[in-house]
Amino acid sequence: MKYLVVGLGNIGAEYELTRHNIGFLILDKLAEDRGSEFLLEKLAFRSAIKYKGRQIHLIKPTTYMNLSGKAANYWQQQLKIPLENTLIVTDDVALPFGTLRMRSKGSNAGHNGLKHIEATLGTTQYPRLRFGIGDNYHKGHQVDYVLSRFTNQEFEALPQHIDKSLEMILSFCAVGIDRTMNLFN
């Protein structure tokens, strides 16, 4: 069985350790842990790992956040991976920092990357792993907040939350979304 995991973020050093790039950070750690590297390919950096007989393709779109659907759609079609085997990993300001939620469908909640994925795929019925980054910003400053770096306290706690994210991703690929949601949500 084949799976596609799409980590959302923005390319470039200025975005590297920002809250909006948590999808990239999670996939970087997964590839590193599994001894794989990302290579620049069409519309994304791509890597592949194996886990319990599953082929898991990891992509980090190079299209910037607001056009993430281009890369997700291209690689889903190119690799012939069904939508139910495609997991989007994204930041979420509606969840407290470090809170993780996996869902089989849902709204974009104003997230531009998810908006573009919905528009490109033509549906809200796709699995997603939401990583809470909190909402510690003043009204009208959400963009500044998501594009800012984690605080020192958050940065210290980040590895444990990323490790739990990896467990959830691998569980999704091994036992499916329903069992994973029951185990982790």
C-alpha positions as CSV (number, residue, x, y, z in Angstrom):
1,M,0.0,0.0,0.0
2,K,1.1,3.5,-0.8
3,Y,0.6,6.7,1.3
4,L,1.3,10.4,0.7
5,V,2.1,12.7,3.6
6,V,2.1,16.4,2.8
7,G,3.8,18.6,5.3
8,L,2.7,22.3,4.9
9,G,5.2,25.1,5.2
10,N,7.1,27.8,3.3
11,I,10.5,27.3,1.7
12,G,13.4,29.6,2.5
13,A,15.7,30.2,5.5
14,E,13.5,33.0,6.8
15,Y,10.6,30.6,7.4
16,E,12.7,27.6,8.6
17,L,11.7,27.5,12.3
18,T,8.4,29.4,12.2
19,R,5.1,28.1,13.5
20,H,3.6,27.9,10.0
21,N,6.4,25.5,9.0
22,I,5.6,22.8,11.6
23,G,4.5,20.5,8.7
24,F,8.0,20.7,7.2
25,L,9.7,20.2,10.6
26,I,7.7,17.1,11.3
27,L,8.5,15.5,7.9
28,D,12.1,16.4,8.3
29,K,12.3,14.5,11.6
30,L,10.4,11.5,10.1
31,A,12.7,11.3,7.1
32,E,15.8,11.7,9.4
33,D,14.6,9.0,11.8
34,R,14.0,6.6,8.9
35,G,17.3,7.3,7.2
36,S,15.9,9.1,4.2
37,E,16.7,12.4,2.6
38,F,14.6,14.9,0.7
39,L,15.4,15.6,-3.0
40,L,14.0,18.6,-5.0
41,E,11.5,17.3,-7.5
42,K,8.6,18.9,-9.3
43,L,6.7,21.3,-7.0
44,A,8.1,19.7,-3.8
45,F,11.0,18.3,-1.9
46,R,10.2,14.5,-1.8
47,S,11.4,11.6,0.2
48,A,10.1,8.0,0.6
49,I,10.2,5.6,3.5
50,K,9.0,2.1,4.3
51,Y,7.0,1.2,7.4
52,K,5.3,-2.2,8.1
53,G,5.2,-3.0,4.4
54,R,3.8,0.4,3.4
55,Q,5.5,2.8,1.0
56,I,5.2,6.3,2.4
57,H,5.9,9.3,0.2
58,L,6.7,12.5,2.0
59,I,6.5,15.9,0.3
60,K,7.2,19.4,1.4
61,P,5.7,21.7,-1.3
62,T,8.0,24.4,-2.8
63,T,4.9,26.3,-3.9
64,Y,4.7,28.3,-0.7
65,M,1.8,27.8,1.7
66,N,-1.0,29.5,-0.3
67,L,-0.5,27.2,-3.3
68,S,0.1,23.9,-1.4
69,G,-2.7,22.2,-3.4
70,K,-0.7,22.3,-6.6
71,A,2.0,20.0,-5.1
72,A,-0.4,17.8,-3.1
73,N,-2.6,17.2,-6.2
74,Y,0.3,16.6,-8.6
75,W,2.0,14.0,-6.3
76,Q,-1.2,12.3,-5.4
77,Q,-2.0,11.9,-9.2
78,Q,1.6,11.1,-10.1
79,L,2.0,8.4,-7.5
80,K,-1.6,7.2,-7.9
81,I,-2.4,7.4,-4.2
82,P,-6.1,7.5,-3.2
83,L,-7.3,10.6,-1.2
84,E,-8.0,8.5,1.9
85,N,-4.3,7.5,1.9
86,T,-3.2,11.2,1.7
87,L,-2.5,12.9,5.0
88,I,-2.0,16.7,5.3
89,V,0.2,17.9,8.2
90,T,-0.5,21.5,9.2
91,D,-0.3,24.1,11.9
92,D,-3.5,25.2,13.7
93,V,-4.0,28.4,15.7
94,A,-7.3,27.1,17.2
95,L,-5.5,24.4,19.2
96,P,-3.2,25.1,22.2
97,F,0.5,24.7,21.5
98,G,1.5,21.0,21.1
99,T,-2.1,19.7,20.9
100,L,-2.5,17.2,18.1
101,R,-5.7,16.3,16.3
102,M,-6.2,13.9,13.5
103,R,-9.4,14.2,11.4
104,S,-10.7,12.5,8.3
105,K,-12.3,15.7,7.0
106,G,-13.1,19.2,8.1
107,S,-13.1,22.9,7.3
108,N,-10.0,24.9,6.4
109,A,-10.6,27.2,9.4
110,G,-9.2,30.1,7.5
111,H,-5.9,28.3,6.8
112,N,-4.7,29.4,3.4
113,G,-2.8,26.2,2.7
114,L,-5.9,24.1,3.4
115,K,-8.0,26.5,1.4
116,H,-5.9,25.9,-1.6
117,I,-5.8,22.1,-1.1
118,E,-9.6,22.1,-0.8
119,A,-10.0,24.2,-4.0
120,T,-7.5,22.0,-5.9
121,L,-8.8,18.6,-4.7
122,G,-12.4,19.8,-4.9
123,T,-13.3,18.4,-1.5
124,T,-12.9,18.9,2.3
125,Q,-12.9,15.1,2.7
126,Y,-9.2,14.4,3.2
127,P,-7.3,13.3,6.3
128,R,-5.3,15.9,8.2
129,L,-3.1,16.1,11.2
130,R,-3.4,19.4,12.9
131,F,-0.6,20.6,15.2
132,G,-1.6,23.3,17.7
133,I,0.5,26.4,17.7
134,G,-1.8,28.4,20.0
135,D,-3.3,31.8,19.4
136,N,-1.1,34.1,21.5
137,Y,-1.5,37.1,19.2
138,H,-3.4,40.4,19.1
139,K,-6.3,40.8,16.8
140,G,-5.1,41.5,13.3
141,H,-1.7,40.1,13.8
142,Q,-2.3,36.4,13.0
143,V,0.0,36.5,10.0
144,D,2.9,37.9,12.0
145,Y,2.3,35.3,14.7
146,V,2.3,32.2,12.4
147,L,5.3,33.5,10.5
148,S,7.2,34.1,13.8
149,R,9.6,31.6,15.4
150,F,8.6,29.5,18.4
151,T,9.4,30.9,21.8
152,N,12.3,29.3,23.7
153,Q,9.9,27.5,26.0
154,E,7.9,26.1,23.0
155,F,11.2,25.2,21.2
156,E,12.3,23.1,24.2
157,A,8.9,21.3,24.2
158,L,8.8,20.8,20.5
159,P,10.7,17.5,20.2
160,Q,8.2,15.6,22.3
161,H,5.3,16.9,20.3
162,I,7.0,16.2,17.0
163,D,7.7,12.6,18.2
164,K,4.0,12.1,19.0
165,S,3.2,13.5,15.5
166,L,5.5,10.8,14.0
167,E,3.7,8.1,16.0
168,M,0.4,9.4,14.7
169,I,1.5,9.5,11.1
170,L,3.0,6.0,11.2
171,S,-0.2,4.7,12.9
172,F,-2.3,6.3,10.2
173,C,-0.3,4.4,7.5
174,A,-0.3,1.1,9.5
175,V,-3.8,0.8,11.0
176,G,-5.9,3.6,9.3
177,I,-7.4,6.9,10.4
178,D,-10.2,5.5,12.6
179,R,-8.0,3.5,14.8
180,T,-5.4,6.2,14.9
181,M,-8.0,8.8,16.0
182,N,-9.3,6.4,18.7
183,L,-5.7,5.8,20.0
184,F,-4.4,9.4,19.9
185,N,-7.2,12.0,19.9
